[in-house]
Amino acid sequence: MNHIAFDHINLTVRNFEESVDWYGRVFGFELVERGTDDEGPWGVIRSGSSMLCIYERRCRKSADEDSNKDHFHRLNHFGIRVEDRPAWEATIEREAIHPHYGGAIRYPHSTSWYVSDPTGHAIEVSSWDSGEVRFG
């Protein structure tokens, strides 16, 4: 089988402009496409080959509220890999981001911080030792 890679993650957000701004400041995403549909603005933001499609849906409740109803934003969490740990740690300070679980979590070959975007989507930000993804 050929090598595959994720193309994008599709998220609904409470506020399109706020989300574009936050992902830009925190992770360097840039808005590369935008439009509107019957419910509001949408767009594609990109950082390198990673993309998020975001759709504003103000009627939905926060992603961090626990419910089985379809009118909630849904996603357990998604991961973003950072290569420059000191730059990420500076971003945490600059943006006054308060990681969940008391801060950085150490794994056998990586360190992760769990944060939430303005809508409440959980993001695991990972920095792999030596910049190499490995297990075992």
Secondary structure as a PSIPRED ss2 file (coil, helix, strand):
# PSIPRED VFORMAT (PSIPRED V4.0)

   1 M C   1.000  0.000  0.000
   2 N C   1.000  0.000  0.000
   3 H C   1.000  0.000  0.000
   4 I C   1.000  0.000  0.000
   5 A C   1.000  0.000  0.000
   6 F C   1.000  0.000  0.000
   7 D C   1.000  0.000  0.000
   8 H E   0.000  0.000  1.000
   9 I E   0.000  0.000  1.000
  10 N E   0.000  0.000  1.000
  11 L E   0.000  0.000  1.000
  12 T E   0.000  0.000  1.000
  13 V E   0.000  0.000  1.000
  14 R C   1.000  0.000  0.000
  15 N C   1.000  0.000  0.000
  16 F H   0.000  1.000  0.000
  17 E H   0.000  1.000  0.000
  18 E H   0.000  1.000  0.000
  19 S H   0.000  1.000  0.000
  20 V H   0.000  1.000  0.000
  21 D H   0.000  1.000  0.000
  22 W H   0.000  1.000  0.000
  23 Y H   0.000  1.000  0.000
  24 G H   0.000  1.000  0.000
  25 R H   0.000  1.000  0.000
  26 V H   0.000  1.000  0.000
  27 F H   0.000  1.000  0.000
  28 G C   1.000  0.000  0.000
  29 F C   1.000  0.000  0.000
  30 E E   0.000  0.000  1.000
  31 L E   0.000  0.000  1.000
  32 V E   0.000  0.000  1.000
  33 E E   0.000  0.000  1.000
  34 R E   0.000  0.000  1.000
  35 G E   0.000  0.000  1.000
  36 T E   0.000  0.000  1.000
  37 D E   0.000  0.000  1.000
  38 D C   1.000  0.000  0.000
  39 E C   1.000  0.000  0.000
  40 G E   0.000  0.000  1.000
  41 P E   0.000  0.000  1.000
  42 W E   0.000  0.000  1.000
  43 G E   0.000  0.000  1.000
  44 V E   0.000  0.000  1.000
  45 I E   0.000  0.000  1.000
  46 R E   0.000  0.000  1.000
  47 S E   0.000  0.000  1.000
  48 G C   1.000  0.000  0.000
  49 S C   1.000  0.000  0.000
  50 S E   0.000  0.000  1.000
  51 M E   0.000  0.000  1.000
  52 L E   0.000  0.000  1.000
  53 C E   0.000  0.000  1.000
  54 I E   0.000  0.000  1.000
  55 Y E   0.000  0.000  1.000
  56 E E   0.000  0.000  1.000
  57 R C   1.000  0.000  0.000
  58 R C   1.000  0.000  0.000
  59 C C   1.000  0.000  0.000
  60 R C   1.000  0.000  0.000
  61 K E   0.000  0.000  1.000
  62 S C   1.000  0.000  0.000
  63 A C   1.000  0.000  0.000
  64 D C   1.000  0.000  0.000
  65 E C   1.000  0.000  0.000
  66 D C   1.000  0.000  0.000
  67 S C   1.000  0.000  0.000
  68 N C   1.000  0.000  0.000
  69 K C   1.000  0.000  0.000
  70 D C   1.000  0.000  0.000
  71 H C   1.000  0.000  0.000
  72 F E   0.000  0.000  1.000
  73 H C   1.000  0.000  0.000
  74 R C   1.000  0.000  0.000
  75 L C   1.000  0.000  0.000
  76 N C   1.000  0.000  0.000
  77 H C   1.000  0.000  0.000
  78 F E   0.000  0.000  1.000
  79 G E   0.000  0.000  1.000
  80 I E   0.000  0.000  1.000
  81 R E   0.000  0.000  1.000
  82 V C   1.000  0.000  0.000
  83 E C   1.000  0.000  0.000
  84 D C   1.000  0.000  0.000
  85 R H   0.000  1.000  0.000
  86 P H   0.000  1.000  0.000
  87 A H   0.000  1.000  0.000
  88 W H   0.000  1.000  0.000
  89 E H   0.000  1.000  0.000
  90 A H   0.000  1.000  0.000
  91 T H   0.000  1.000  0.000
  92 I H   0.000  1.000  0.000
  93 E H   0.000  1.000  0.000
  94 R H   0.000  1.000  0.000
  95 E C   1.000  0.000  0.000
  96 A C   1.000  0.000  0.000
  97 I C   1.000  0.000  0.000
  98 H C   1.000  0.000  0.000
  99 P C   1.000  0.000  0.000
 100 H H   0.000  1.000  0.000
 101 Y H   0.000  1.000  0.000
 102 G H   0.000  1.000  0.000
 103 G C   1.000  0.000  0.000
 104 A C   1.000  0.000  0.000
 105 I E   0.000  0.000  1.000
 106 R E   0.000  0.000  1.000
 107 Y C   1.000  0.000  0.000
 108 P C   1.000  0.000  0.000
 109 H C   1.000  0.000  0.000
 110 S E   0.000  0.000  1.000
 111 T E   0.000  0.000  1.000
 112 S E   0.000  0.000  1.000
 113 W E   0.000  0.000  1.000
 114 Y E   0.000  0.000  1.000
 115 V E   0.000  0.000  1.000
 116 S E   0.000  0.000  1.000
 117 D C   1.000  0.000  0.000
 118 P C   1.000  0.000  0.000
 119 T C   1.000  0.000  0.000
 120 G C   1.000  0.000  0.000
 121 H C   1.000  0.000  0.000
 122 A E   0.000  0.000  1.000
 123 I E   0.000  0.000  1.000
 124 E E   0.000  0.000  1.000
 125 V E   0.000  0.000  1.000
 126 S E   0.000  0.000  1.000
 127 S E   0.000  0.000  1.000
 128 W E   0.000  0.000  1.000
 129 D H   0.000  1.000  0.000
 130 S H   0.000  1.000  0.000
 131 G H   0.000  1.000  0.000
 132 E C   1.000  0.000  0.000
 133 V C   1.000  0.000  0.000
 134 R C   1.000  0.000  0.000
 135 F C   1.000  0.000  0.000
 136 G C   1.000  0.000  0.000
